[in-house]
Amino acid sequence: MNLKIAQLEAFVWVADLGSFRRAAERLSTTQPNISTRISALEQALDVTLMERDAGSVRLTSKGTELLDHARRVLRSAEAFLEASGQAALYEGVLKLGVSEMIMHTWLRDFMKALRRE
Protein backbone atom coordinates (compact mmCIF):
# COMPACT_ATOMS: atom_id res chain seq x y z
CA MET A 1 0.00 0.00 0.00
CA ASN A 2 1.33 3.42 -0.96
CA LEU A 3 -0.43 5.84 1.37
CA LYS A 4 0.55 9.52 1.34
CA ILE A 5 0.03 12.22 3.95
CA ALA A 6 -1.28 14.54 1.22
CA GLN A 7 -4.09 12.06 0.51
CA LEU A 8 -5.16 12.01 4.15
CA GLU A 9 -4.90 15.78 4.33
CA ALA A 10 -7.16 16.13 1.29
CA PHE A 11 -9.64 13.63 2.78
CA VAL A 12 -9.85 15.53 6.08
CA TRP A 13 -10.23 18.95 4.44
CA VAL A 14 -12.88 17.79 1.97
CA ALA A 15 -14.78 16.21 4.86
CA ASP A 16 -14.46 19.35 6.99
CA LEU A 17 -15.30 21.85 4.27
CA GLY A 18 -17.80 19.71 2.34
CA SER A 19 -16.26 20.65 -0.98
CA PHE A 20 -13.39 19.59 -3.21
CA ARG A 21 -13.03 23.16 -4.45
CA ARG A 22 -12.82 24.67 -0.95
CA ALA A 23 -10.35 21.98 0.14
CA ALA A 24 -8.22 22.81 -2.91
CA GLU A 25 -8.27 26.50 -1.97
CA ARG A 26 -7.33 25.66 1.62
CA LEU A 27 -4.45 23.45 0.49
CA SER A 28 -3.31 25.87 -2.24
CA THR A 29 -3.79 23.38 -5.04
CA THR A 30 -6.37 22.56 -7.72
CA GLN A 31 -9.69 20.76 -7.46
CA PRO A 32 -8.51 18.03 -9.89
CA ASN A 33 -5.47 17.46 -7.67
CA ILE A 34 -7.73 16.98 -4.63
CA SER A 35 -9.94 14.61 -6.63
CA THR A 36 -6.88 12.61 -7.66
CA ARG A 37 -5.66 12.38 -4.06
CA ILE A 38 -9.04 11.17 -2.80
CA SER A 39 -9.41 8.66 -5.65
CA ALA A 40 -5.91 7.30 -5.01
CA LEU A 41 -6.68 6.97 -1.30
CA GLU A 42 -9.92 5.13 -2.05
CA GLN A 43 -8.08 2.81 -4.44
CA ALA A 44 -5.30 2.12 -1.93
CA LEU A 45 -7.84 1.27 0.76
CA ASP A 46 -10.30 -0.39 -1.62
CA VAL A 47 -13.18 1.59 -0.09
CA THR A 48 -15.46 4.44 -1.06
CA LEU A 49 -14.93 7.28 1.38
CA MET A 50 -17.25 9.87 -0.15
CA GLU A 51 -20.42 10.05 -2.17
CA ARG A 52 -20.12 12.79 -4.76
CA ASP A 53 -23.13 14.56 -6.22
CA ALA A 54 -23.35 17.72 -8.26
CA GLY A 55 -21.91 20.29 -5.89
CA SER A 56 -22.05 18.21 -2.72
CA VAL A 57 -19.92 15.65 -0.92
CA ARG A 58 -21.06 13.27 1.81
CA LEU A 59 -18.96 10.79 3.72
CA THR A 60 -19.93 7.17 3.45
CA SER A 61 -20.23 5.19 6.67
CA LYS A 62 -16.68 3.92 6.08
CA GLY A 63 -15.49 7.47 5.42
CA THR A 64 -17.02 8.60 8.70
CA GLU A 65 -15.38 5.67 10.48
CA LEU A 66 -11.94 6.46 9.03
CA LEU A 67 -12.03 10.25 9.39
CA ASP A 68 -10.91 10.30 13.03
CA HIS A 69 -8.09 7.86 12.21
CA ALA A 70 -6.92 10.17 9.41
CA ARG A 71 -6.94 13.12 11.82
CA ARG A 72 -4.80 11.17 14.30
CA VAL A 73 -2.28 10.25 11.59
CA LEU A 74 -1.98 13.91 10.57
CA ARG A 75 -1.52 15.02 14.20
CA SER A 76 1.14 12.34 14.64
CA ALA A 77 2.95 13.48 11.50
CA GLU A 78 2.95 17.07 12.80
CA ALA A 79 4.26 15.89 16.18
CA PHE A 80 6.97 13.90 14.40
CA LEU A 81 8.16 17.01 12.54
CA GLU A 82 7.99 19.12 15.68
CA ALA A 83 10.01 16.54 17.66
CA SER A 84 12.72 16.59 15.00
CA GLY A 85 13.57 20.15 15.96
CA GLN A 86 14.06 21.02 12.30
CA ALA A 87 12.04 24.16 11.65
CA ALA A 88 13.07 23.97 7.98
CA LEU A 89 10.80 20.93 7.60
CA TYR A 90 7.74 23.13 8.02
CA GLU A 91 6.30 24.55 4.87
CA GLY A 92 3.11 26.23 3.96
CA VAL A 93 1.48 29.39 2.87
CA LEU A 94 0.99 32.33 5.17
CA LYS A 95 -1.78 34.64 4.06
CA LEU A 96 -2.03 38.04 5.70
CA GLY A 97 -4.88 40.45 5.28
CA VAL A 98 -3.64 43.91 6.16
CA SER A 99 -4.69 47.46 5.54
CA GLU A 100 -2.83 49.73 3.16
CA MET A 101 -1.53 51.77 6.10
CA ILE A 102 0.09 48.67 7.66
CA MET A 103 1.51 47.66 4.31
CA HIS A 104 3.21 51.05 3.96
CA THR A 105 4.37 51.37 7.58
CA TRP A 106 5.54 48.27 9.45
CA LEU A 107 4.71 45.19 7.36
CA ARG A 108 8.01 45.15 5.47
CA ASP A 109 10.05 45.16 8.70
CA PHE A 110 7.78 42.49 10.15
CA MET A 111 8.23 40.24 7.11
CA LYS A 112 12.02 40.63 7.26
CA ALA A 113 12.03 39.68 10.95
CA LEU A 114 9.75 36.72 10.24
CA ARG A 115 12.08 35.50 7.50
CA ARG A 116 15.09 35.72 9.85
CA GLU A 117 13.27 33.64 12.46
N, CA, C and O of each residue as an XYZ file, in Angstrom:
468
protein
N       0.844     -1.175      0.000
C       0.000      0.000      0.000
C       0.891      1.240      0.000
O       1.866      1.321      0.748
N       0.545      2.192     -0.840
C       1.327      3.421     -0.965
C       0.471      4.604     -0.522
O      -0.100      5.317     -1.347
N       0.392      4.800      0.784
C      -0.426      5.844      1.374
C       0.398      7.109      1.556
O       1.548      7.044      1.990
N      -0.178      8.254      1.229
C       0.548      9.522      1.337
C      -0.185     10.466      2.290
O      -1.414     10.488      2.352
N       0.599     11.236      3.023
C       0.027     12.216      3.951
C      -0.884     13.189      3.198
O      -1.938     13.569      3.706
N      -0.483     13.588      1.998
C      -1.283     14.539      1.215
C      -2.675     13.982      0.915
O      -3.640     14.742      0.832
N      -2.786     12.681      0.755
C      -4.093     12.060      0.509
C      -4.978     12.178      1.749
O      -6.159     12.512      1.651
N      -4.395     11.901      2.910
C      -5.159     12.005      4.154
C      -5.551     13.453      4.428
O      -6.659     13.736      4.884
N      -4.631     14.357      4.143
C      -4.900     15.779      4.333
C      -6.067     16.220      3.448
O      -6.954     16.942      3.903
N      -6.066     15.792      2.205
C      -7.163     16.126      1.291
C      -8.476     15.539      1.797
O      -9.505     16.214      1.776
N      -8.447     14.300      2.248
C      -9.638     13.633      2.778
C     -10.225     14.418      3.951
O     -11.430     14.666      3.993
N      -9.382     14.806      4.895
C      -9.851     15.533      6.076
C     -10.427     16.887      5.691
O     -11.483     17.272      6.191
N      -9.743     17.623      4.801
C     -10.233     18.953      4.439
C     -11.511     18.896      3.615
O     -12.391     19.738      3.789
N     -11.628     17.924      2.727
C     -12.878     17.791      1.968
C     -14.016     17.464      2.932
O     -15.109     18.020      2.825
N     -13.752     16.564      3.871
C     -14.780     16.211      4.857
C     -15.170     17.428      5.699
O     -16.355     17.663      5.937
N     -14.192     18.191      6.143
C     -14.462     19.349      6.994
C     -15.165     20.486      6.254
O     -16.056     21.135      6.802
N     -14.763     20.717      5.026
C     -15.300     21.853      4.266
C     -16.474     21.475      3.365
O     -17.190     22.346      2.872
N     -16.670     20.165      3.152
C     -17.795     19.707      2.342
C     -17.675     20.008      0.869
O     -18.673     20.019      0.149
N     -16.443     20.255      0.407
C     -16.263     20.653     -0.984
C     -14.836     20.373     -1.442
O     -13.877     20.670     -0.729
N     -14.705     19.808     -2.620
C     -13.387     19.590     -3.209
C     -12.739     20.929     -3.558
O     -11.537     21.114     -3.368
N     -13.538     21.851     -4.063
C     -13.026     23.164     -4.446
C     -12.491     23.925     -3.237
O     -11.392     24.477     -3.282
N     -13.271     23.952     -2.158
C     -12.824     24.670     -0.951
C     -11.602     24.013     -0.328
O     -10.722     24.701      0.188
N     -11.541     22.674     -0.373
C     -10.355     21.980      0.135
C      -9.138     22.333     -0.708
O      -8.043     22.516     -0.176
N      -9.325     22.431     -2.019
C      -8.221     22.813     -2.910
C      -7.732     24.214     -2.575
O      -6.526     24.457     -2.527
N      -8.655     25.131     -2.345
C      -8.270     26.496     -1.974
C      -7.495     26.488     -0.660
O      -6.479     27.170     -0.526
N      -7.972     25.725      0.290
C      -7.329     25.663      1.622
C      -5.923     25.083      1.527
O      -5.022     25.499      2.255
N      -5.741     24.123      0.628
C      -4.447     23.452      0.490
C      -3.590     24.061     -0.626
O      -2.535     23.527     -0.969
N      -4.043     25.157     -1.174
C      -3.310     25.868     -2.239
C      -2.966     24.955     -3.407
O      -1.821     24.897     -3.854
N      -3.969     24.251     -3.886
C      -3.793     23.379     -5.040
C      -5.055     23.465     -5.896
O      -5.865     24.376     -5.721
N      -5.221     22.530     -6.810
C      -6.368     22.558     -7.715
C      -7.397     21.520     -7.307
O      -7.080     20.550     -6.618
N      -8.621     21.732     -7.735
C      -9.688     20.765     -7.459
C      -9.377     19.403     -8.089
O      -9.604     18.381     -7.440
N      -8.861     19.344     -9.341
C      -8.513     18.035     -9.890
C      -7.436     17.317     -9.074
O      -7.458     16.092     -8.964
N      -6.502     18.065     -8.509
C      -5.473     17.456     -7.670
C      -6.099     16.833     -6.426
O      -5.725     15.727     -6.034
N      -7.043     17.527     -5.804
C      -7.730     16.985     -4.627
C      -8.509     15.728     -5.020
O      -8.483     14.728     -4.303
N      -9.192     15.782     -6.147
C      -9.943     14.610     -6.628
C      -9.024     13.417     -6.848
O      -9.366     12.285     -6.506
N      -7.859     13.679     -7.418
C      -6.881     12.609     -7.663
C      -6.396     12.017     -6.343
O      -6.275     10.798     -6.218
N      -6.119     12.866     -5.365
C      -5.662     12.376     -4.060
C      -6.718     11.496     -3.397
O      -6.401     10.431     -2.868
N      -7.965     11.941     -3.426
C      -9.040     11.171     -2.802
C      -9.240      9.853     -3.537
O      -9.390      8.808     -2.903
N      -9.243      9.889     -4.865
C      -9.407      8.655     -5.652
C      -8.279      7.673     -5.379
O      -8.517      6.472     -5.244
N      -7.051      8.177     -5.297
C      -5.907      7.302     -5.012
C      -6.020      6.695     -3.615
O      -5.682      5.528     -3.416
N      -6.493      7.479     -2.650
C      -6.681      6.972     -1.295
C      -7.748      5.885     -1.283
O      -7.574      4.840     -0.658
N      -8.847      6.138     -1.974
C      -9.918      5.135     -2.046
C      -9.433      3.852     -2.717
O      -9.781      2.753     -2.286
N      -8.635      3.991     -3.765
C      -8.085      2.811     -4.436
C      -7.143      2.040     -3.520
O      -7.206      0.812     -3.447
N      -6.267      2.765     -2.819
C      -5.301      2.116     -1.932
C      -6.005      1.353     -0.819
O      -5.557      0.281     -0.414
N      -7.105      1.906     -0.329
C      -7.845      1.267      0.763
C      -8.926      0.315      0.277
O      -9.474     -0.468      1.053
N      -9.229      0.390     -1.018
C     -10.301     -0.394     -1.622
C     -11.644     -0.137     -0.930
O     -12.398     -1.061     -0.625
N     -11.918      1.168     -0.690
C     -13.184      1.589     -0.093
C     -13.648      2.869     -0.768
O     -12.858      3.575     -1.395
N     -14.921      3.157     -0.634
C     -15.462      4.441     -1.058
C     -15.605      5.290      0.191
O     -16.334      4.929      1.115
N     -14.917      6.408      0.218
C     -14.929      7.284      1.385
C     -16.002      8.355      1.299
O     -16.527      8.811      2.314
N     -16.326      8.756      0.050
C     -17.248      9.869     -0.146
C     -18.211      9.592     -1.284
O     -17.858      8.981     -2.292
N     -19.435     10.055     -1.096
C     -20.420     10.053     -2.166
C     -20.392     11.443     -2.768
O     -20.520     12.442     -2.059
N     -20.225     11.502     -4.079
C     -20.117     12.788     -4.764
C     -21.356     13.012     -5.623
O     -21.704     12.184     -6.465
N     -22.006     14.130     -5.397
C     -23.128     14.555     -6.224
C     -22.776     15.918     -6.795
O     -21.761     16.511     -6.429
N     -23.601     16.402     -7.673
C     -23.352     17.723     -8.256
C     -23.297     18.768     -7.146
O     -24.317     19.145     -6.570
N     -22.086     19.220     -6.865
C     -21.914     20.290     -5.889
C     -21.919     19.877     -4.434
O     -21.782     20.738     -3.564
N     -22.070     18.599     -4.129
C     -22.053     18.211     -2.716
C     -21.230     16.941     -2.516
O     -21.056     16.129     -3.424
N     -20.738     16.808     -1.306
C     -19.923     15.654     -0.924
C     -20.429     15.172      0.424
O     -20.615     15.968      1.345
N     -20.651     13.874      0.539
C     -21.061     13.274      1.810
C     -20.174     12.076      2.090
O     -19.877     11.282      1.198
N     -19.759     11.957      3.336
C     -18.961     10.793      3.717
C     -19.834      9.554      3.734
O     -20.997      9.600      4.136
N     -19.262      8.456      3.295
C     -19.929      7.168      3.453
C     -19.762      6.744      4.905
O     -19.052      7.402      5.666
N     -20.402      5.665      5.291
C     -20.226      5.193      6.674
C     -18.764      4.827      6.922
O     -18.244      5.072      8.011
N     -18.101      4.249      5.934
C     -16.680      3.920      6.079
C     -15.842      5.195      6.152
O     -14.883      5.261      6.921
N     -16.190      6.188      5.372
C     -15.486      7.466      5.420
C     -15.603      8.101      6.790
O     -14.622      8.615      7.330
N     -16.803      8.067      7.354
C     -17.018      8.597      8.704
C     -16.180      7.832      9.717
O     -15.576      8.424     10.612
N     -16.150      6.531      9.572
C     -15.380      5.672     10.481
C     -13.880      5.963     10.408
O     -13.189      5.920     11.426
N     -13.377      6.259      9.210
C     -11.941      6.457      9.028
C     -11.476      7.901      9.240
O     -10.277      8.149      9.365
N     -12.405      8.846      9.282
C     -12.029     10.255      9.387
C     -11.214     10.542     10.651
O     -10.190     11.221     10.580
N     -11.649     10.043     11.788
C     -10.911     10.298     13.031
C      -9.523      9.664     12.986
O      -8.565     10.230     13.512
N      -9.411      8.502     12.365
C      -8.093      7.857     12.211
C      -7.173      8.729     11.357
O      -5.991      8.879     11.668
N      -7.714      9.302     10.283
C      -6.918     10.174      9.413
C      -6.442     11.400     10.186
O      -5.297     11.827     10.041
N      -7.323     11.962     11.002
C      -6.939     13.123     11.819
C      -5.790     12.768     12.765
O      -4.856     13.552     12.934
N      -5.861     11.589     13.376
C      -4.799     11.170     14.304
C      -3.481     10.974     13.573
O      -2.428     11.328     14.103
N      -3.517     10.417     12.367
C      -2.283     10.247     11.587
C      -1.664     11.609     11.282
O      -0.452     11.784     11.411
N      -2.487     12.570     10.879
C      -1.977     13.913     10.568
C      -1.393     14.585     11.811
O      -0.342     15.220     11.737
N      -2.072     14.446     12.950
C      -1.521     15.016     14.195
C      -0.200     14.346     14.554
O       0.727     15.012     15.014
N      -0.109     13.047     14.350
C       1.138     12.335     14.642
C       2.260     12.785     13.716
O       3.404     12.930     14.148
N       1.940     13.004     12.454
C       2.955     13.478     11.505
C       3.451     14.865     11.907
O       4.647     15.143     11.825
N       2.544     15.734     12.340
C       2.948     17.066     12.804
C       3.825     16.960     14.046
O       4.822     17.672     14.165
N       3.461     16.078     14.969
C       4.258     15.890     16.184
C       5.631     15.336     15.842
O       6.621     15.699     16.476
N       5.699     14.468     14.857
C       6.967     13.901     14.401
C       7.894     15.004     13.901
O       9.069     15.051     14.266
N       7.358     15.894     13.060
C       8.161     17.013     12.542
C       8.590     17.949     13.665
O       9.734     18.401     13.706
N       7.674     18.232     14.564
C       7.993     19.122     15.680
C       9.093     18.508     16.554
O      10.006     19.215     16.983
N       9.015     17.216     16.817
C      10.006     16.539     17.655
C      11.380     16.512     17.009
O      12.389     16.401     17.705
N      11.432     16.613     15.686
C      12.720     16.585     14.997
C      13.543     17.833     15.291
O      14.768     17.819     15.170
N      12.867     18.910     15.676
C      13.571     20.151     15.961
C      14.050     20.876     14.716
O      14.803     21.845     14.816
N      13.631     20.430     13.563
C      14.062     21.023     12.300
C      12.961     21.932     11.760
O      12.054     21.481     11.060
N      13.053     23.197     12.092
C      12.040     24.156     11.651
C      11.960     24.231     10.131
O      10.914     24.578      9.584
N      13.050     23.911      9.446
C      13.066     23.973      7.981
C      12.128     22.940      7.361
O      11.794     23.048      6.181
N      11.700     21.947      8.128
C      10.796     20.934      7.595
C       9.365     21.451      7.458
O       8.549     20.850      6.759
N       9.067     22.554      8.118
C       7.737     23.125      8.020
C       7.628     23.923      6.737
O       8.530     24.680      6.380
N       6.532     23.748      6.064
C       6.297     24.547      4.874
C       4.817     24.853      4.806
O       3.994     24.159      5.403
N       4.500     25.868      4.093
C       3.105     26.226      3.964
C       2.977     27.624      3.417
O       3.958     28.262      3.034
N       1.778     28.071      3.389
C       1.477     29.393      2.869
C       0.924     30.225      4.013
O       0.012     29.801      4.723
N       1.477     31.391      4.179
C       0.987     32.331      5.170
C       0.267     33.439      4.423
O       0.862     34.141      3.606
N      -1.000     33.589      4.706
C      -1.781     34.644      4.055
C      -2.119     35.696      5.099
O      -2.690     35.392      6.146
N      -1.758     36.935      4.800
C      -2.033     38.039      5.697
C      -2.986     39.012      5.028
O      -2.800     39.392      3.873
N      -3.985     39.398      5.756
C      -4.879     40.449      5.278
C      -4.576     41.699      6.083
O      -4.852     41.749      7.281
N      -4.019     42.694      5.445
C      -3.638     43.910      6.157
C      -4.145     45.135      5.406
O      -4.419     45.097      4.207
N      -4.255     46.205      6.151
C      -4.686     47.458      5.536
C      -3.522     48.087      4.775
O      -2.364     47.709      4.947
N      -3.858     49.038      3.946
C      -2.835     49.726      3.162
C      -1.870     50.481      4.070
O      -0.675     50.555      3.782
N      -2.386     51.045      5.169
C      -1.528     51.767      6.095
C      -0.463     50.834      6.697
O       0.706     51.207      6.791
N      -0.866     49.640      7.098
C       0.086     48.666      7.655
C       1.103     48.272      6.595
O       2.300     48.180      6.868
N       0.618     48.043      5.396
C       1.512     47.659      4.309
C       2.604     48.711      4.095
O       3.754     48.366      3.820
N       2.251     49.979      4.220
C       3.211     51.052      3.961
C       3.994     51.482      5.198
O       4.907     52.300      5.090
N       3.654     50.944      6.372
C       4.374     51.368      7.575
C       5.257     50.259      8.136
O       6.479     50.354      8.019
N       4.707     49.229      8.730
C       5.545     48.271      9.450
C       5.568     46.855      8.875
O       6.332     46.020      9.360
N       4.774     46.563      7.879
C       4.707     45.194      7.362
C       6.039     44.714      6.793
O       6.426     43.567      7.019
N       6.732     45.556      6.072
C       8.015     45.155      5.471
C       9.022     44.729      6.540
O       9.682     43.700      6.400
N       9.139     45.517      7.602
C      10.054     45.157      8.697
C       9.617     43.862      9.375
O      10.448     43.025      9.728
N       8.316     43.706      9.553
C       7.784     42.487     10.154
C       8.136     41.263      9.310
O       8.575     40.245      9.845
N       7.947     41.359      8.007
C       8.231     40.235      7.110
C       9.722     39.889      7.114
O      10.082     38.714      7.059
N      10.576     40.889      7.178
C      12.021     40.629      7.257
C      12.361     39.888      8.552
O      13.142     38.937      8.539
N      11.776     40.325      9.661
C      12.026     39.679     10.953
C      11.490     38.251     10.940
O      12.126     37.339     11.469
N      10.340     38.061     10.346
C       9.755     36.723     10.242
C      10.647     35.795      9.430
O      10.844     34.637      9.799
N      11.178     36.292      8.343
C      12.082     35.501      7.499
C      13.344     35.096      8.266
O      13.813     33.963      8.149
N      13.882     36.022      9.045
C      15.094     35.716      9.848
C      14.810     34.612     10.848
O      15.646     33.734     11.057
N      13.637     34.647     11.468
C      13.272     33.635     12.458
C      13.090     32.294     11.798
O      12.780     31.312     12.472
